[in-house]
């Protein structure tokens, strides 16, 4: 039960049972306590330095390398002298009120030392880190602080040894297990030993233990914290209580166990721990991200910002410990946060609607994909009879160009449904009011591709923020927008070109860096057929004609619709079947365009004329008409052509108008673009005044046909009605 060393330099321990029967060697007389301490540390000293504790290596003294494994009792030192003359009376009083020690003896200083051995000869297995608390709590139960004065709390340290200065007296009995075992269980609940391994749910541990150990079947209690049961992992097996479940393993209070604390790694092996840890942290890579200043988590499948504090609580709920474990510098919670920041770092957060991956690599950036686009799924079966209302509505809406519409819609819808990068034209629908243009664009086409976004302000240049737009495949510009809000047609034209021609857009959100994402959606414009409304139509020149599909609504299109609730229910019911028809539809070969847009460009002739009338070309044509008439008037001999640069043309106009600018003649860039556009038109339309440009010396000069047959004409006497 006891072990001893010869002196304080000695490291080898020997066993001894009854210290009261020891014949102690004589101890020299010392003048002072320092002399005594020096003697105790002398390697030549041969005496008895007692301990009731045993390390992992029983024959070695307890140290930082040889931790406590088994305790055989408690030794208590006091730093005050008792009244030795009345010791029998004191012991009698203690026995009545507290627990009498089994052994006492007098120290060098004349103080008293007491020993409380355990009754069970095999001792009690106690984890090293738990022993100080256990010794203190057991001391309270025994009443050691009340038995004698001057309790030395250093007695609670497992490595302490005590010199037997004088003969030991046997005065009591060993402590009953009913006293010290409950104390140990309570201490283990307060301060359970831990390992440096990751926390593992007990249900997973139980499953692994049941698979590995045959005798685990004898575990009768629920496998939960503080549950006690047999040493199922010890051979030969004995069906008796010997261990208790704690968070990181089994605490073994039976000395039959290999160690007082068996971690899950000890019981299940390195592979089990490594595989679970990898699985535990891999889940983080699928659910959490870090952008450099914010964490993100999935909320109903959609990434949203989450504060570091809330994320830490989320990790705790998943079994990550906030306690810094042995041999670790940070807690599991902090390790989880660090793992997310290192392994799941993204550069930006933005919708990439043509990608289903959570993280999209684009332009050397890792983009956390915030898209939640949900196009309507087509019906599994084909049944044209179940979409008659919608099909009839679309067919009566258009006279010409309906085949272009279906071809355009098919390519668009399938690109969204199957997440296929496929560019397409800007689609323009022109017609009278209350004909169903908005119904078609928003409720039918928009619904089919997962919704739409109003792009009026963005197209108008009134805002640069377009994060909400980037999240949708369809951008609509409706009847309410006109050239006055778009500032001018040139801006609308340039924006249209940029968006349609490029398979990507720059996403701008407030207080965030701009990020470029892949985007091949569509712009759909609906406009009335009055001059003001038609002003939104982009200029349809050669650089833009392949990027536009423009159809006119039939004059005979119905304006009668069911009530809104009936209409919406009908669309919801029939649209999946119409989309199945759309998928099954084959695009006629005559409509097939290049690989870029898939469908040929188409512009209804009436819309093209209206576009021309509202474009800068029309203004330039009027300006040139005036110029040609005035030039002919100033010529003695009428020449067939005028030739010169644009600057010379501007100067000539000033001269012809008495030094005053005429209309847009002073705007050089507008004049240049208008002349370029008019040149293109004149090559195709023989009713338009021919103009040609030619390069010379790095510049350009123009040739204008002055023939009066191209004059715009005289409306005098013509009845406008």
C-alpha positions as CSV (number, residue, x, y, z in Angstrom):
1,X,0.0,0.0,0.0
2,X,2.9,2.3,0.7
3,X,6.0,3.0,-1.4
4,X,9.1,4.7,-0.3
5,X,12.4,6.1,-1.5
6,X,15.7,6.3,0.5
7,X,16.2,10.0,0.1
8,X,14.9,12.9,-2.0
9,X,17.4,12.3,-4.8
10,X,16.4,8.7,-5.0
11,X,14.0,7.9,-8.0
12,X,13.4,4.2,-7.4
13,X,10.5,3.2,-5.2
14,X,9.9,0.1,-3.2
15,X,6.8,-1.3,-1.7
16,X,6.0,-1.6,2.0
17,X,2.7,-2.6,3.7
18,X,2.5,-1.7,7.4
19,X,4.6,1.4,8.2
20,X,3.8,1.0,11.9
21,X,6.0,-2.2,11.9
22,X,9.0,-0.5,10.4
23,X,12.2,-0.2,12.4
24,X,13.5,3.2,11.4
25,X,17.2,3.8,11.1
26,X,18.6,6.4,13.5
27,X,18.5,10.0,12.3
28,X,21.4,12.3,13.1
29,X,20.8,15.3,15.3
30,X,20.5,18.6,13.5
31,X,21.1,22.1,14.7
32,X,18.6,23.6,12.2
33,X,16.0,22.6,9.7
34,X,18.2,23.6,6.7
35,X,20.7,21.0,7.9
36,X,17.9,18.5,8.1
37,X,16.7,19.3,4.6
38,X,20.2,19.0,3.3
39,X,20.5,15.5,4.8
40,X,17.2,14.5,3.3
41,X,18.5,15.4,-0.2
42,X,21.9,13.7,0.3
43,X,22.2,10.7,-2.0
44,X,23.9,8.8,0.8
45,X,21.0,9.1,3.1
46,X,19.2,5.7,3.7
47,X,15.9,6.3,5.4
48,X,12.1,6.1,4.6
49,X,10.4,8.8,2.5
50,X,6.8,7.6,2.2
51,X,4.1,8.0,-0.4
52,X,0.6,6.5,-0.9
53,X,0.7,7.2,-4.6
54,X,1.9,5.1,-7.5
55,X,2.9,6.3,-11.0
56,X,2.4,4.7,-14.5
57,X,5.7,3.1,-13.8
58,X,5.2,1.7,-10.2
59,X,8.9,1.4,-9.5
60,X,9.6,5.0,-10.4
61,X,8.9,8.1,-8.3
62,X,6.0,10.3,-9.5
63,X,7.2,13.1,-11.7
64,X,6.3,15.0,-14.8
65,X,7.3,12.0,-16.9
66,X,5.8,9.4,-14.6
67,X,2.2,10.6,-13.8
68,X,0.0,9.3,-11.1
69,X,-1.9,6.1,-11.9
70,X,-3.0,4.6,-8.6
71,X,-3.7,6.1,-5.2
72,X,-3.6,4.0,-2.1
73,X,-4.7,6.7,0.3
74,X,-4.2,10.2,1.6
75,X,-1.3,11.6,3.6
76,X,-1.8,14.9,5.4
77,X,0.9,17.2,6.8
78,X,0.4,19.9,9.4
79,X,2.5,23.0,10.1
80,X,1.5,23.5,13.7
81,X,2.5,21.4,16.8
82,X,-0.3,19.5,18.6
83,X,-0.5,18.9,22.3
84,X,1.3,15.6,22.2
85,X,0.7,15.1,26.0
86,X,-3.1,14.9,25.4
87,X,-2.9,13.0,22.1
88,X,-5.0,10.1,23.3
89,X,-7.8,12.4,24.3
90,X,-7.6,14.3,21.0
91,X,-7.8,11.1,19.0
92,X,-10.8,10.0,20.9
93,X,-12.5,13.3,20.2
94,X,-11.7,13.1,16.5
95,X,-13.0,9.5,16.3
96,X,-16.4,10.7,17.6
97,X,-16.8,13.6,15.2
98,X,-14.6,13.0,12.2
99,X,-12.6,10.2,10.6
100,X,-9.7,8.8,12.6
101,X,-6.5,8.3,10.5
102,X,-5.0,4.9,10.5
103,X,-1.5,6.2,11.2
104,X,0.1,9.2,12.9
105,X,3.7,10.2,13.6
106,X,5.8,13.2,14.8
107,X,7.8,15.2,12.2
108,X,11.2,16.8,12.6
109,X,9.6,20.1,13.6
110,X,7.4,18.4,16.2
111,X,4.3,18.7,14.1
112,X,1.9,15.8,13.3
113,X,1.4,13.9,10.1
114,X,-1.5,11.6,9.4
115,X,-2.1,8.7,6.9
116,X,-5.5,7.6,5.6
117,X,-4.9,4.4,3.6
118,X,-7.8,2.9,1.5
119,X,-9.3,-0.3,2.5
120,X,-9.1,-2.0,-0.9
121,X,-5.6,-3.3,-1.3
122,X,-5.5,-2.8,-5.1
123,X,-5.9,0.9,-4.6
124,X,-7.9,3.4,-6.6
125,X,-7.0,4.4,-10.2
126,X,-7.1,8.2,-10.5
127,X,-6.2,10.4,-13.5
128,X,-3.2,12.5,-12.6
129,X,-5.0,15.8,-13.3
130,X,-7.9,14.9,-11.1
131,X,-5.9,13.9,-8.0
132,X,-5.5,17.4,-6.5
133,X,-9.2,18.0,-6.6
134,X,-9.9,14.5,-5.3
135,X,-7.5,14.8,-2.4
136,X,-8.9,18.2,-1.4
137,X,-12.5,16.9,-1.6
138,X,-11.7,13.7,0.3
139,X,-9.9,15.8,2.9
140,X,-13.2,17.7,3.5
141,X,-15.2,14.5,3.9
142,X,-12.6,13.2,6.4
143,X,-12.5,16.5,8.2
144,X,-8.7,16.8,8.1
145,X,-8.7,20.6,8.5
146,X,-10.6,20.3,11.8
147,X,-8.7,17.4,13.3
148,X,-5.5,19.4,13.8
149,X,-4.3,23.0,13.2
150,X,-2.0,24.2,10.3
151,X,-3.1,22.0,7.4
152,X,-0.5,22.1,4.7
153,X,-2.3,22.1,1.3
154,X,0.8,20.9,-0.4
155,X,-0.2,17.5,0.9
156,X,-2.7,17.3,-1.9
157,X,0.0,17.1,-4.5
158,X,0.5,13.6,-5.8
159,X,4.4,13.9,-6.1
160,X,4.8,14.7,-2.4
161,X,6.8,12.3,-0.2
162,X,7.0,12.3,3.6
163,X,10.0,11.4,5.8
164,X,9.3,9.1,8.7
165,X,11.3,11.0,11.3
166,X,9.9,9.0,14.3
167,X,8.1,5.7,14.8
168,X,4.7,5.5,13.3
169,X,1.7,4.9,15.6
170,X,-1.3,2.9,14.4
171,X,-4.5,4.5,15.8
172,X,-7.3,3.7,13.4
173,X,-8.6,1.7,10.4
174,X,-8.3,2.1,6.7
175,X,-11.0,4.2,4.9
176,X,-14.0,2.3,3.7
177,X,-14.7,2.4,-0.2
178,X,-18.1,3.9,0.5
179,X,-16.3,7.0,1.6
180,X,-13.7,7.6,-1.0
181,X,-15.4,6.2,-4.2
182,X,-18.3,8.6,-4.3
183,X,-15.8,11.5,-3.8
184,X,-13.9,10.3,-6.9
185,X,-17.1,10.0,-8.9
186,X,-18.1,13.6,-8.0
187,X,-14.7,14.9,-8.8
188,X,-14.7,13.1,-12.2
189,X,-18.0,14.9,-13.0
190,X,-16.5,18.2,-12.1
191,X,-13.1,17.8,-13.7
192,X,-13.0,14.9,-16.2
193,X,-9.7,14.2,-17.8
194,X,-9.3,15.2,-21.4
195,X,-7.3,14.2,-24.4
196,X,-5.9,16.4,-27.1
197,X,-8.3,14.8,-29.7
198,X,-11.4,16.3,-31.2
199,X,-14.7,15.8,-29.5
200,X,-16.6,12.9,-30.8
201,X,-20.4,12.3,-30.3
202,X,-21.0,9.4,-27.9
203,X,-23.3,7.6,-30.3
204,X,-20.5,7.3,-32.8
205,X,-18.1,6.1,-30.1
206,X,-20.7,3.6,-28.8
207,X,-21.2,2.2,-32.3
208,X,-17.4,1.8,-32.8
209,X,-16.9,0.2,-29.3
210,X,-19.7,-2.2,-29.9
211,X,-18.2,-3.3,-33.2
212,X,-14.7,-3.7,-31.8
213,X,-15.2,-5.2,-28.3
214,X,-17.2,-8.4,-27.8
215,X,-17.7,-7.7,-24.1
216,X,-19.2,-4.3,-24.7
217,X,-22.5,-6.2,-24.8
218,X,-22.3,-6.4,-21.0
219,X,-22.6,-2.6,-20.8
220,X,-26.2,-2.3,-19.4
221,X,-26.5,1.4,-18.8
222,X,-27.1,4.0,-21.5
223,X,-23.8,5.0,-23.0
224,X,-23.9,8.5,-21.8
225,X,-21.8,10.9,-19.8
226,X,-21.2,9.7,-16.2
227,X,-22.5,6.3,-16.9
228,X,-20.6,3.5,-15.1
229,X,-20.0,0.0,-16.2
230,X,-17.6,-3.0,-16.6
231,X,-14.1,-2.9,-18.0
232,X,-15.2,-4.4,-21.4
233,X,-11.7,-3.7,-22.9
234,X,-9.7,-5.7,-20.2
235,X,-8.9,-9.4,-20.5
236,X,-9.7,-11.5,-18.6
237,X,-13.1,-9.8,-18.5
238,X,-14.9,-9.4,-15.2
239,X,-18.5,-8.2,-15.1
240,X,-18.1,-5.6,-12.4
241,X,-18.2,-1.8,-12.3
242,X,-14.8,-0.4,-13.1
243,X,-15.0,2.7,-15.3
244,X,-17.1,5.7,-16.1
245,X,-17.9,7.5,-19.4
246,X,-16.5,11.1,-19.8
247,X,-16.3,13.3,-22.9
248,X,-12.9,12.1,-24.2
249,X,-12.8,8.5,-23.0
250,X,-13.2,6.2,-20.0
251,X,-12.1,7.0,-16.5
252,X,-11.0,3.7,-14.9
253,X,-11.1,3.5,-11.1
254,X,-10.2,-0.1,-11.2
255,X,-6.5,-0.9,-11.1
256,X,-7.1,-3.8,-13.6
257,X,-7.3,-1.2,-16.4
258,X,-4.0,-0.3,-18.3
259,X,-4.4,3.3,-17.3
260,X,-6.6,5.4,-15.1
261,X,-7.8,7.3,-18.2
262,X,-8.4,5.5,-21.5
263,X,-9.0,8.0,-24.3
264,X,-11.1,7.1,-27.3
265,X,-7.8,7.0,-29.2
266,X,-6.5,4.4,-26.7
267,X,-9.6,2.3,-27.1
268,X,-10.4,2.7,-30.8
269,X,-7.0,3.6,-32.4
270,X,-5.5,6.4,-34.4
271,X,-7.4,5.6,-37.6
272,X,-10.8,6.0,-36.0
273,X,-9.8,9.4,-34.6
274,X,-8.3,10.7,-37.8
275,X,-11.2,9.6,-40.0
276,X,-13.8,11.2,-37.7
277,X,-11.7,14.4,-37.4
278,X,-11.4,14.6,-41.2
279,X,-15.2,14.1,-41.6
280,X,-16.0,16.6,-38.8
281,X,-14.0,19.4,-40.5
282,X,-14.9,18.5,-44.0
283,X,-18.5,19.4,-43.3
284,X,-17.4,22.9,-42.6
285,X,-16.1,23.2,-46.2
286,X,-19.6,22.5,-47.5
287,X,-21.5,24.9,-45.2
288,X,-19.4,27.8,-44.2
289,X,-17.1,30.3,-46.1
290,X,-15.0,33.4,-45.4
291,X,-14.5,36.4,-47.7
292,X,-11.8,38.2,-45.8
293,X,-14.1,40.3,-43.6
294,X,-17.3,38.2,-43.2
295,X,-18.3,34.6,-42.6
296,X,-21.1,33.0,-44.6
297,X,-23.5,30.2,-43.8
298,X,-26.2,28.4,-45.7
299,X,-29.8,29.5,-44.9
300,X,-32.3,27.3,-46.8
301,X,-29.6,26.6,-49.3
302,X,-28.7,30.3,-49.8
303,X,-25.4,31.8,-48.4
304,X,-26.0,34.7,-45.9
305,X,-23.6,36.5,-43.6
306,X,-23.2,35.2,-40.1
307,X,-21.3,36.9,-37.2
308,X,-18.3,35.2,-35.8
309,X,-20.0,34.9,-32.5
310,X,-23.1,33.1,-34.0
311,X,-20.8,30.9,-36.0
312,X,-18.9,29.9,-32.9
313,X,-22.1,29.0,-31.2
314,X,-23.1,27.0,-34.3
315,X,-19.8,25.1,-34.1
316,X,-20.4,24.4,-30.4
317,X,-23.8,22.9,-31.2
318,X,-22.0,20.6,-33.6
319,X,-19.7,19.2,-31.0
320,X,-16.8,21.6,-31.3
321,X,-15.4,22.4,-27.9
322,X,-14.5,25.9,-26.7
323,X,-12.0,24.5,-24.2
324,X,-8.4,24.5,-25.1
325,X,-7.3,20.9,-24.7
326,X,-4.0,19.5,-23.6
327,X,-1.2,20.0,-26.2
328,X,-3.3,22.4,-28.1
329,X,-2.9,26.2,-28.5
330,X,-6.5,27.0,-29.4
331,X,-9.9,25.5,-28.8
332,X,-11.8,23.4,-31.4
333,X,-14.2,26.3,-32.0
334,X,-11.3,28.6,-32.9
335,X,-9.7,25.8,-34.9
336,X,-13.0,25.4,-36.8
337,X,-13.1,29.2,-37.5
338,X,-9.5,29.1,-38.7
339,X,-10.1,26.1,-40.9
340,X,-13.0,27.9,-42.6
341,X,-10.9,31.1,-43.0
342,X,-8.0,29.1,-44.5
343,X,-9.6,26.3,-46.5
344,X,-12.9,27.9,-47.5
345,X,-11.8,31.4,-48.3
346,X,-13.5,33.2,-51.3
347,X,-12.7,36.4,-53.0
348,X,-16.2,37.6,-53.6
349,X,-19.8,36.7,-53.0
350,X,-22.1,37.1,-56.0
351,X,-24.8,35.3,-58.0
352,X,-23.5,33.0,-60.8
353,X,-26.9,31.9,-62.1
354,X,-25.5,29.7,-64.9
355,X,-23.6,27.6,-62.4
356,X,-24.9,25.1,-59.8
357,X,-21.6,24.8,-58.0
358,X,-21.4,26.6,-54.6
359,X,-18.0,28.1,-55.4
360,X,-17.3,29.2,-58.9
361,X,-13.8,29.9,-60.2
362,X,-13.9,32.8,-62.7
363,X,-11.3,35.3,-63.8
364,X,-8.8,33.9,-61.2
365,X,-11.4,34.6,-58.5
366,X,-13.2,32.2,-56.2
367,X,-16.8,33.4,-56.1
368,X,-19.2,32.2,-53.5
369,X,-22.3,31.5,-55.6
370,X,-25.3,33.1,-54.0
371,X,-27.7,32.2,-56.8
372,X,-31.1,30.7,-56.0
373,X,-32.6,30.8,-59.5
374,X,-35.4,28.3,-59.8
375,X,-36.9,28.0,-63.3
376,X,-40.2,26.3,-63.7
377,X,-39.7,22.6,-64.6
378,X,-41.4,21.4,-67.7
379,X,-44.1,18.8,-67.4
380,X,-42.8,15.2,-67.7
381,X,-45.4,14.4,-70.3
382,X,-46.3,16.2,-73.5
383,X,-50.0,17.2,-73.8
384,X,-50.7,20.2,-76.1
385,X,-54.3,20.2,-74.9
386,X,-53.2,21.3,-71.4
387,X,-51.7,24.6,-72.6
388,X,-54.3,25.8,-75.1
389,X,-55.0,29.0,-73.3
390,X,-51.4,30.2,-73.3
391,X,-50.6,29.0,-76.8
392,X,-53.7,30.7,-78.2
393,X,-52.8,33.9,-76.3
394,X,-49.3,34.0,-77.8
395,X,-50.4,33.1,-81.3
396,X,-53.0,35.8,-81.5
397,X,-50.6,38.3,-80.1
398,X,-48.3,38.4,-83.1
399,X,-48.8,38.5,-86.8
400,X,-45.2,38.4,-88.0
401,X,-42.2,37.1,-86.2
402,X,-43.9,34.6,-83.9
403,X,-41.5,31.9,-85.1
404,X,-38.6,34.1,-84.1
405,X,-40.1,34.6,-80.7
406,X,-40.5,30.9,-80.0
407,X,-37.0,30.2,-81.3
408,X,-35.6,32.9,-79.0
409,X,-37.6,31.8,-76.0
410,X,-36.6,28.1,-76.5
411,X,-32.9,28.9,-76.6
412,X,-33.2,31.2,-73.6
413,X,-35.4,28.8,-71.5
414,X,-33.2,25.7,-72.1
415,X,-30.0,27.7,-71.3
416,X,-31.5,28.5,-67.8
417,X,-33.1,25.1,-67.3
418,X,-29.9,23.2,-68.1
419,X,-27.5,25.9,-66.9
420,X,-25.9,26.1,-70.3
421,X,-24.0,29.3,-71.3
422,X,-25.9,30.5,-74.4
423,X,-26.1,34.1,-75.5
424,X,-29.1,35.6,-77.1
425,X,-30.5,38.8,-78.5
426,X,-32.3,41.7,-76.8
427,X,-36.0,41.0,-77.6
428,X,-38.3,44.0,-78.2
429,X,-42.1,43.8,-78.3
430,X,-43.9,46.8,-79.7
431,X,-47.7,47.2,-79.6
432,X,-50.7,49.0,-78.3
433,X,-51.7,49.3,-74.7
434,X,-53.5,46.6,-72.8
435,X,-52.6,43.9,-75.3
436,X,-50.7,41.6,-72.9
437,X,-47.1,42.6,-73.6
438,X,-46.3,42.9,-69.9
439,X,-48.2,39.7,-69.2
440,X,-46.1,37.8,-71.7
441,X,-42.7,39.3,-70.5
442,X,-43.2,39.2,-66.7
443,X,-45.8,36.5,-66.0
444,X,-45.0,33.9,-68.7
445,X,-41.4,34.4,-69.9
446,X,-40.2,35.7,-66.6
447,X,-41.8,33.0,-64.6
448,X,-40.4,30.3,-66.9
449,X,-36.8,31.3,-66.1
450,X,-37.2,31.9,-62.4
451,X,-38.3,35.5,-62.3
452,X,-37.3,38.8,-63.7
453,X,-35.7,42.1,-62.7
454,X,-36.7,45.6,-63.7
455,X,-33.6,47.0,-65.4
456,X,-35.0,50.3,-66.4
457,X,-32.9,52.4,-64.0
458,X,-29.7,50.5,-64.9
459,X,-30.3,50.7,-68.6
460,X,-31.1,54.3,-68.2
461,X,-27.7,54.9,-66.5
462,X,-29.5,56.2,-63.3
463,X,-27.7,53.6,-61.1
464,X,-24.6,51.4,-61.3
465,X,-25.8,49.0,-58.7
466,X,-27.0,45.8,-60.3
467,X,-26.6,43.0,-57.7
468,X,-30.3,42.2,-57.9
469,X,-30.2,42.2,-61.7
470,X,-27.3,39.8,-61.8
471,X,-29.4,37.3,-59.8
472,X,-32.0,37.1,-62.5
473,X,-31.7,35.7,-66.1
474,X,-34.3,38.1,-67.5
475,X,-34.1,41.9,-67.4
476,X,-37.2,43.8,-68.4
477,X,-37.6,47.4,-69.5
478,X,-41.3,48.3,-69.7
479,X,-43.6,50.8,-71.3
480,X,-43.0,53.5,-68.7
481,X,-39.4,54.2,-69.9
482,X,-38.8,56.6,-72.7
483,X,-35.9,58.4,-74.3
484,X,-36.3,61.2,-71.8
485,X,-35.4,58.9,-68.9
486,X,-32.8,57.1,-70.9
487,X,-31.2,60.5,-71.6
488,X,-30.5,59.6,-75.2
489,X,-30.8,56.7,-77.6
490,X,-27.0,56.3,-77.9
491,X,-26.6,55.4,-74.3
492,X,-29.3,52.7,-74.5
493,X,-27.7,51.4,-77.7
494,X,-24.2,51.2,-76.1
495,X,-25.5,49.5,-72.9
496,X,-27.5,47.0,-74.9
497,X,-24.4,46.2,-77.0
498,X,-22.2,45.7,-74.0
499,X,-24.6,43.5,-72.1
500,X,-25.8,41.3,-75.0
501,X,-22.3,40.9,-76.6
502,X,-20.4,39.9,-73.5
503,X,-20.9,36.6,-71.7
504,X,-20.2,38.3,-68.4
505,X,-21.2,41.3,-66.4
506,X,-19.6,43.4,-63.6
507,X,-21.7,43.1,-60.5
508,X,-21.8,46.2,-58.3
509,X,-23.4,46.2,-54.9
510,X,-23.4,49.0,-52.3
511,X,-20.3,49.0,-50.0
512,X,-18.8,46.0,-51.8
513,X,-16.1,45.6,-54.4
514,X,-17.2,45.0,-58.0
515,X,-16.8,41.5,-59.2
516,X,-17.2,40.1,-62.7
517,X,-19.4,37.0,-63.1
518,X,-20.5,34.9,-66.1
519,X,-23.9,36.1,-67.3
520,X,-25.7,35.3,-70.5
521,X,-29.2,36.4,-69.7
522,X,-31.6,38.4,-71.8
523,X,-33.0,41.9,-72.1
524,X,-36.7,42.1,-72.9
525,X,-38.2,45.5,-73.8
526,X,-41.9,46.1,-74.1
527,X,-43.0,49.4,-75.5
528,X,-46.1,51.1,-76.9
529,X,-46.1,52.1,-80.6
530,X,-46.2,55.9,-80.1
531,X,-43.2,58.0,-80.9
532,X,-42.2,58.7,-77.3
533,X,-42.3,55.0,-76.4
534,X,-40.5,54.0,-79.5
535,X,-37.6,56.2,-78.5
536,X,-36.2,53.5,-76.2
537,X,-35.4,51.2,-79.1
538,X,-31.7,51.0,-79.7
539,X,-30.3,52.2,-83.0
540,X,-30.5,49.3,-85.4
541,X,-27.3,49.7,-87.4
542,X,-25.0,47.0,-88.6
543,X,-23.2,46.8,-85.3
544,X,-26.4,46.2,-83.5
545,X,-28.8,44.4,-85.9
546,X,-27.6,40.9,-85.0
547,X,-28.2,41.6,-81.3
548,X,-31.8,42.6,-81.6
549,X,-35.1,40.7,-82.3
550,X,-38.0,43.1,-82.6
551,X,-41.6,42.0,-83.2
552,X,-44.8,44.0,-83.4
553,X,-48.0,43.1,-81.6
554,X,-51.0,42.4,-83.9
555,X,-53.5,45.2,-84.3
556,X,-56.1,42.6,-83.8
557,X,-54.7,41.2,-80.6
558,X,-57.3,40.9,-77.9
559,X,-57.5,43.2,-74.9
560,X,-59.8,40.9,-73.0
561,X,-58.4,38.8,-70.2
562,X,-59.9,36.9,-67.3
563,X,-59.8,38.3,-63.7
564,X,-56.2,38.4,-62.3
565,X,-56.7,35.5,-59.9
566,X,-58.1,33.3,-62.7
567,X,-55.4,34.4,-65.1
568,X,-52.6,33.6,-62.6
569,X,-54.1,30.2,-61.8
570,X,-54.4,29.4,-65.5
571,X,-50.7,30.4,-66.1
572,X,-49.5,28.3,-63.2
573,X,-51.5,25.3,-64.4
574,X,-50.6,25.5,-68.1
575,X,-47.0,26.9,-68.2
576,X,-45.2,23.6,-67.4
577,X,-47.0,22.0,-70.4
578,X,-46.2,24.9,-72.7
579,X,-42.6,24.6,-71.6
580,X,-42.6,21.0,-72.6
581,X,-43.9,22.0,-76.0
582,X,-41.1,24.6,-76.2
583,X,-38.5,22.0,-75.5
584,X,-39.9,19.5,-78.0
585,X,-40.1,22.3,-80.6
586,X,-37.5,22.3,-83.4
587,X,-36.1,25.6,-84.6
588,X,-36.6,26.0,-88.4
589,X,-33.3,26.0,-90.3
590,X,-34.1,29.3,-91.9
591,X,-34.0,30.9,-88.4
592,X,-30.8,29.4,-87.2
593,X,-28.1,32.0,-86.8
594,X,-24.4,31.9,-85.9
595,X,-23.1,29.9,-82.9
596,X,-23.0,33.1,-80.8
597,X,-26.7,33.8,-80.7
598,X,-28.2,30.7,-82.2
599,X,-31.1,32.6,-83.8
600,X,-30.9,35.1,-86.6
601,X,-31.7,38.7,-85.9
602,X,-35.1,40.0,-86.9
603,X,-36.6,43.4,-87.0
604,X,-40.2,44.1,-88.0
605,X,-40.0,46.6,-90.9
606,X,-42.4,49.0,-89.2
607,X,-40.3,48.9,-86.0
608,X,-37.2,49.5,-88.1
609,X,-38.7,52.6,-89.7
610,X,-39.8,53.9,-86.3
611,X,-36.3,53.3,-84.9
612,X,-34.9,55.2,-87.8
613,X,-37.3,58.1,-87.3
614,X,-36.2,58.4,-83.6
615,X,-32.5,57.9,-84.2
616,X,-29.7,60.4,-84.7
617,X,-29.6,59.2,-88.3
618,X,-33.0,60.9,-88.9
619,X,-31.6,64.2,-87.4
620,X,-28.5,63.9,-89.6
621,X,-30.5,63.2,-92.7
622,X,-32.6,66.3,-92.1
623,X,-29.4,68.3,-91.5
624,X,-27.8,67.1,-94.7
625,X,-31.0,67.8,-96.6
626,X,-30.8,71.4,-95.6
627,X,-27.1,71.5,-96.4
628,X,-27.6,70.1,-99.9
629,X,-30.4,72.5,-100.7
630,X,-28.5,75.5,-99.5
631,X,-25.3,74.3,-101.2
632,X,-27.1,74.1,-104.6
633,X,-28.6,77.6,-104.1
634,X,-25.1,79.0,-103.5
635,X,-23.5,77.3,-106.6
636,X,-23.2,79.0,-110.0
637,X,-22.8,75.6,-111.5
638,X,-24.4,72.8,-109.5
639,X,-21.9,70.1,-108.7
640,X,-23.1,66.5,-108.3
641,X,-21.1,66.0,-105.1
642,X,-19.7,67.8,-102.1
643,X,-16.4,66.5,-100.7
644,X,-14.6,67.3,-97.5
645,X,-13.8,66.4,-93.9
646,X,-16.3,66.6,-91.1
647,X,-14.6,69.8,-89.8
648,X,-15.0,71.3,-93.2
649,X,-18.6,70.2,-93.3
650,X,-19.2,72.0,-90.0
651,X,-17.5,75.1,-91.3
652,X,-19.5,75.0,-94.5
653,X,-22.8,74.8,-92.5
654,X,-21.7,77.8,-90.4
655,X,-21.1,79.8,-93.5
656,X,-24.4,78.8,-95.1
657,X,-26.2,79.8,-91.9
658,X,-24.6,83.2,-91.4
659,X,-22.1,81.9,-88.8
660,X,-24.7,80.2,-86.6
661,X,-24.7,76.5,-85.7
662,X,-27.7,74.6,-86.9
663,X,-29.2,71.9,-84.6
664,X,-26.6,69.2,-83.8
665,X,-24.1,70.5,-86.4
666,X,-21.8,71.8,-83.6
667,X,-21.7,68.3,-81.8
668,X,-18.8,66.7,-83.7
669,X,-19.0,63.3,-82.1
670,X,-22.8,63.1,-82.7
671,X,-22.3,64.2,-86.2
672,X,-19.6,61.6,-86.8
673,X,-21.6,58.7,-85.5
674,X,-24.7,59.9,-87.4
675,X,-22.8,60.1,-90.6
676,X,-21.3,56.6,-90.1
677,X,-24.8,55.2,-89.5
678,X,-26.4,57.0,-92.4
679,X,-23.7,55.8,-94.7
680,X,-24.6,52.2,-93.8
681,X,-28.3,52.8,-94.4
682,X,-27.7,54.5,-97.8
683,X,-25.9,51.5,-99.0
684,X,-29.0,49.4,-98.4
685,X,-31.8,51.8,-99.1
686,X,-31.7,53.6,-102.5
687,X,-34.2,56.2,-101.3
688,X,-31.7,57.6,-98.7
689,X,-29.2,60.2,-99.9
690,X,-25.9,58.4,-100.7
691,X,-22.9,59.4,-98.6
692,X,-19.5,57.7,-98.6
693,X,-16.4,58.0,-96.5
694,X,-12.8,57.5,-97.7
695,X,-9.6,57.3,-95.8
696,X,-6.7,59.6,-96.6
697,X,-3.6,60.4,-94.6
698,X,-4.9,58.7,-91.5
699,X,-8.1,60.7,-91.5
700,X,-11.4,60.5,-93.3
701,X,-13.2,62.6,-95.9
702,X,-16.8,62.4,-97.0
703,X,-18.6,62.5,-100.3
704,X,-22.2,63.7,-100.2
705,X,-24.5,63.3,-103.2
706,X,-26.2,66.7,-103.8
707,X,-28.9,65.4,-106.2
708,X,-32.3,67.0,-105.4
709,X,-34.0,63.6,-106.0
710,X,-32.9,62.6,-102.6
711,X,-34.4,65.7,-101.0
712,X,-36.9,65.0,-98.2
713,X,-39.6,66.8,-100.3
714,X,-42.1,69.5,-99.8
715,X,-45.2,68.7,-97.7
716,X,-47.0,71.9,-98.7
717,X,-50.5,71.1,-99.8
718,X,-50.5,67.6,-98.5
719,X,-53.3,66.7,-96.2
720,X,-51.7,65.1,-93.1
721,X,-55.0,63.5,-92.2
